[in-house]
Amino acid sequence: PDIGNFFLSLGVNILQGYGQTEASPIISCNRPGNIRIETVGPVLKDVEIKIAEDGEILVRGELVMKGYWKDPIATKAAIKNGWLHTGDVGILEEDGSLRITDRKKDIIVISGGDNIAPARVEGAITLEPEFSQAMVYGDKKPYLVGVVVPSEEFVKEWCEYNKEMLTLGELSESVEFNIAIQSVMTRINSRLSQIEKVRHVIVAKEPFTTENGLMTPTLKIKRHKILENYNEKLERLYRRS
């Protein structure tokens, strides 16, 4: 939203939309004169959309493909009773605008059965100046934990204040630095719902980048790769409790 609002303030109208190749490809789009930056706008004419019980966005209409070429199994999985299952999770606003919240495959279901959109929680973390990146974890667990990458500014300020020049790898093992990190998380948790609160976090030894394989070329975090790197430490957080 911040980037979109920046361009709007310059008089540059950006019409954010949503679509998939399987839907030929546009499903919804903001309209000139009625731009809601935080959404992908209302659906197009003759397009039907509904939100499934698990939050997945379902689409129906003439724009939806007949199926995948010579792949009936994939077609059956994607289209059920005429509805295209997009794999995305979203919310329909009162004015009919669609808001994308996450990918269905990324949704965390904690042991109590509650569904949590990790992108929302991670966004709340990285909105704070102390953090530049984050990944939360907790599927089939009683609560969320996470991996955070402190911002360069926060690291610099902390090191100068404590008169210690340490690398991120060294800071990740520092008891004092981790106490400071947890203090920031307490502030963030106060603004999250009970099930979204991140009980404990570990500090990453390095930022998530494409070079170390922890981000995609489109700068999305690779959850499975990050989990491979930090799984043991994350599991230890649950044992500690």
ABEGO torsion letter per residue (X at the ends): XAAAAAAAAAGBBBBBBBBBAAAOABABBBBBGBBBAABAEBBBBGBBBBBBAAGBBBBBEAABBAEBBGBAAAAAAABBGGBBBAGBBBBBBAAGBBBBABBAAABBBBAAGBBBBAAAAAAAAAABAABABBBBBGBGBABBBBBBBBBAAAAAAAAAAAGBBBBAAAAAABAAAAAAAAAAAAAAAAABBAAABBABBBBBABBBBAAAGABBAAGBBBAAAAAAAAAAAAAAAAAAX
